[in-house]
């Protein structure tokens, strides 16, 4: 899939634990793990907005497009 999820990189840069982010945005750690690994078919804009608010970032910091993948 040409969309790469870079959430794990951003969490490491911000020194934020997955469980803290999951608790703040109201999703399970399991669902956050699936999102981090890119194994989801989609993400709600409300969830993406909550992640961006908590991590003080833009959606482009989390999602990356690579045409050749």
N, C-alpha and C positions, 0 to 999 in steps of 0.2 A: 504494500500500500504506500502511495507516495506521501502520506501525511505522517510525520514523525512527532511523537509526543515527548517533549523535553521537560516534563514536570519534575522528574527525579533530579535532573541537573539543577533546576531552579530551587528545589527544596534544599539541596546540598549547599548551594551558594548562599541561601538565606538562613541556613542552619535551623531549619524548621523540620520537626518530626511529622511523619505522615499521619500519625494518630491525632496530633494537635490540629492539623489542617482538616482532617475528616470530621473531627468533633465540631470545629468552628463552622464549617459549611453545611453540616447536617447530612453527611452520607457515611456509609459504613467504611471501615478500613479496607474491607474486601473489594468494594466497588472502586475505592480510590486506587487500590493496587492494580485493578484491571485497567483503569484509566491510565495510570503511569506506564504500564506495559504496552499500551496501544491496542489492547485486545477488545476494545469496545467499538460498536458500530457508530456511535454518536455520543454527543454530550449536550446537555441542555445549556442554553445560553445563561440561564439563571445560575447554574453550577459554575460555568466558566467565569461569569462575572464575580461570583463569591470568591473563587480562587484568586482572581486578579486583585480583588479588593484586599484580601488577607495577605497576599504576597507582594502587594504594591507593584504590580507589573501590568503588562499589556498582553492580550491574547497571543500576539506574535512571539512573545517570549516563551510561550508554552507549546505552541503548535508551529510546525515548520513543514513546508512543502518541498519535496524533491521530485522533480519530473522523471528522473531516470530510475526510480525505484519500482 
